[in-house]
Amino acid sequence: MKYKKNEAKEAGHEILRGVWTAMPYCWNADDEFDDKANSSNMEHIITGLKIDGHYCSGNIAEFWSMPNNERMHAHEVMIDAASGRIPQIAGCHHQSVKDATMLAQHAWDVGFDFVIILTPYVAAGNDDSVFAFYEYICERTDIGIILFNVPGQCHPIGPELASRLVALPNIVAIKQADATPSATFSLEAAVGDKVVISVADEAPWLHNMTQLGHKWLINYNPHLYQVPGYLPIKEYTELALAGEIAKATELASTLRPLRELHAKWIQGYWRKGRMPMAEMKLWQECIGMNGGLVRPPIVNMGDKAKAQFRDDFDATGLMAKHNGFLTEAAAE
């Protein structure tokens, strides 16, 4: 969707809604971006999972391992694979403000709806420096920009800084990675009437819809927790938005085994300082998607860990649901 810079916030409110996911990228045997595998995964989430939107080149896509030319190529491939069927966000995270600006402009040129940019982690330890970083980018591109608030990894975007940033015409949303409810409440009070806010976690999604009025979920759980024929996140979201809270709550509660698997194998490693991209890719392979190897400094899984994961995964019943759907589809 093309819009003018002064229309970016309106576009954000219109487009940033529903259930969005973010996928790890796949590398081929030569450790290059695998066009075919990544395009296949895009097709899976669109046709099989009915996902409302996609976020390219995030942390889980190992963006920090990719030179700029590979990132731009990846963005072109993913735009072509979606063929305009769902909106997309390009991750243009970079320590260099000039590179972040260049990547954002490229994303706009090839057809992305918005970009998301992490707060820089060097020379940005206070509100003024963070504001200067985003102001520089906003002045040089028209595309709507989503702030990515990751306290602990980067300087936090608190209510005062958020209020300054959303005054920039093409700041359209905040992806909130601070799981503390009070932090989200503070952002809502400060800027919730101006930009879209999404907490990057499926677990509080039902609460955030019903208690905070959130309309947009963006994180990597939607494509891990769902398989064709079994779309509980999509369904409980639709139930909640239709006011059928009891039914939505009942359905959302059935995800407990998958949330426990996620807590052990994904968040469990993340809290110990190890990024769990290898575990995510194995999870994808278990549900019929492409996965593969990771790039250093991310560590690949050993055979013993893979076997343990597969046992834990089988216990969730997700594969049984997927196999049942495939059997029914073949019979038809």
N, C-alpha and C positions, 0 to 999 in steps of 0.2 A: 504494500500500500504506500503510495507516494503522498506526501503532504508537505506543507510549508512549515518552516521552523516554528512559527507562532501557532501552528495547529498540532504540534507534537503531543502536547498533554491530552488534548481531546482524542487523538488517535490512540494514545495509551489506554485511556479509559474504555475505548471501543474494542480494542483488540486483545488487551491483556486480561483475559478471563478464561475460566475453565481449567482443565487439567493438562499441564505441560510436563514434558520430561526432558532429561538431558542424558545423552548416551556417551560411554567411552568410545574413542575412535579405535579402529582396527588397523593394524600395520601388516603389510604383506611380507613375503619371505625375505625381501631385500630391505626390510625395515623402512618402507615408504608407506605413505597413505594409501590404503587399499580402496580404490574407487568402488569396485564391485561389492565388497563386503559391507562397506558403510552405506552404500545406496540400498542394499538389500535390507539392512537394519531399518533404514528410513521407511521403506515400503512396509515393513512389518508393523511399525508403530502407527502408521497411517491407516492401512487397510485392516490389519488384524486387531489393533488395540483402540482404534478410533480416538487417538490422542488429539487434543485441541491445538497443540503448538509444540515447538521444539527449540531447545537452546543448544547451539553448537559451540564447540571450543571452550568448554568450561574446565574447571580443575580436573574433573574425572576424565576428560578427553585428553589429558596430558598436554594442554596447550603450551606449557612452559618448556616442553621438550621440542617444540616445533619452530623452525625458522619462519620468518614472515612469509616467504614465498610458498611454503607448504601450508601455512594457515590460510592464505588467500585461496590456494587451490582447493583446500578442504571446503571452504565456504562456497566456492563455485559448484563443487560436486553436490553438496547437500542441498543447495538451492535447486539445482537441476533435478535431483532425485525427488524432491517434494513437488515440483511442478506447480507451485502455487496453491496446492490443496490445503496446506496449513500455514499459518504465520510462523516466522522464525526470528530468533535472536542470534546475533553473532557475538561470541566472546572476543573482545578486543583488548584484553588485559595486557598491559605492558608497563614496565618501569619507565621506559622512555615515553614522554608525552608526545613526541613527534611520531613515534611508531604507533602509539595508540590512536592518534589522529588519523594517520595514514590507513590503518586497518579499518577504522570506523568509516572513512570515506569510501574505501573499497567495498565494504559491506553494503553501504547505501547504493553504490553504483550497480552492484550485481543483483540487488533485489531484496535484501533483508529489510524487515519491518523496523527493527530496533537493534541496538547494540547494548551490551552490558560490559562495564569496565570496573575492575577491582581498584580499590584505593592503592596507590603505590606504597611500597614497603621501605623505600630508602628516601631520606630527606623529606618525609611527609609525616612528621610526628606531632603535628598540631593542626588545629582547624584551618588556620590561614593557608598553610601549605597545601592541604587537601583541596581547599576551595580553589586555589590558584591552578591546580592541576586540571580540575574539571572545567573551570572557566576557559582555560586555553583551548581545550578540545571543543567545547560548545561554540566558541566563537568561530571555529574553522570548519564546522560541518553542520548540516541541517537535520541529520538523523536523530531520532529520539534516543536518549541515553538512560539506561537503567543503572542505578548505583548498586554496588554489591557490598553490603555491610558485613564484614567478617572480623569482629573484635577478637583480639588475641593474635590474629595473623597480620592485621593492618590497623592503622589508627581508626578508632571507632567513629561511626557517624551517629552522634547523639542528636537530640532534638534541636539544639541551637544551630549546629552545623547543617543539619537537614533543612532547616528553615531557610538558611542562606542559599543552599544548593538548589532547592526547588524553585527559587526565584529566577534561576537561569531558564530561558524559554524552552530548551529541549531536554531538560531533565524530566522524565516521565514516570519513573517508578523506583521502588527500592526492593531489592531482594534481601530479606532480613535473615542472616545466618546466626544471629544471637537468639538462642533458644529461651532466654529468660523472658517470661511473659511481661514483666514490668518494662523491659526495654521496648518491646513492641507497643505496649500501651502508650509509652511516652512518645514514640514516633507517630502513632495514630493521632494523639492529641495535638501534636505540632504540625503535621503535614498531611494527615489522612484525608483531608477534604480537597487536597490539591493533586496528589499523585497516587498511583496504585501501589499497595504494599502487599508483599507475599512473604510468608514465613517459609523458609526452605526446608520443610519437613512435613511428611504426610501425617504423622501421628496427631498433631493438633489441628489438622485441617478442618475436621467437622466442627470443633469448638470455634475456630476462627471464622468459619462461615456463619454460624448461628449466633455467636456472641459479638463478633467484631464487624460482621458484614463483609468479610473478605470474599472476593469473587475469583481469585487467581491463585492456583497452586503451581509452583515451579520447583521441582527437584528431580532426582533420578529414581525415586521409588515407583512411579507409575508404570514404567515398562518392566521393572523387576517383579512387581507384585501381581501383574496381570498377564493373561495369555488369551489368545483368541477363544471366544466362547465363555470366558470367565473374566468379567470386567468390573470387579467390585468397587474400585475407586470411582470409576465413571458413574456407576449406578448409584452409589450412596451420595455422590455429589448432586446428581440430578434429583434424588429424593429430597435432600436437604433444601435445595433451592426451590423445590415445589412445596415446601412446608411440611413434608412428611418426615418429621424429625425422629419419631420412634422407629420407623422402618429403616431410616438412614443409620441410626445408632446400632440397631440390631445387625445390619449388614457390615458396618464398619468394624464391629467387634469380632467378626470372623477372621479378620486379618492378623489376629494376635500371633499365630505361629510364624507368619512371615516377618512380622515386626521383631520377633525374638531372634529369628535367623539373622535379620539385618543388624540387630543390636550386637550379636556375637561376632559376626564375620565382617561387617562393614564398619559400623561405629566403634566396635570394640578395638579394631586395629587403629582406626583414626585417632582415638583418644590416647593411644600409645605412641603416637608420632609416626605411624606408618600409613601411607596412603594406600587404600585397599582396591586399587584399580584391577589387580590380577583377580581378586575375589569377585569383583563385579563382572569381569569378562567371563569367568567360569560360570557364574550365575546365568549370564546371557546364553551361554552354550547349553546349559541345562534346560532352557525353555525354547530351544530351536533357533536362537539368534547367533550371529557371528561374534566371536570374542578374540581369542588369540593372546599373543605375548604383550608385555609392557616394555617400556624404555627405562633405562636407569635414570635416576636413582631408585625408581620403583622396582620392587623385587618380585620376581615370578614365584608362583607357588610350587612347593615340592609335591611329590607323588602322595606322600602320607597326608599332607594337608588337603589335597584335592579329594582324596578318598573320604576324609572326615567331613568335608563340606558336602559331598554328594550324599552321604548318609543323612546329614542334618537336613539337606534340601528335600530328599525323598520323604522325610517324616512330616513335612509341611502339607503334603497332599497336592501341591500345585501341579506337579508333573502328571499326577493321576487325572486331574481335571483337564489338562491339556490333551493327554492321550485319549480321554473320553470324547472330547470334542472332535479330535481327528477321526476317531472311529465312526462317530455319528455322521460326520461330513462325508466320509468315504462310502458309507451305506446309502447316503442320498444320491 
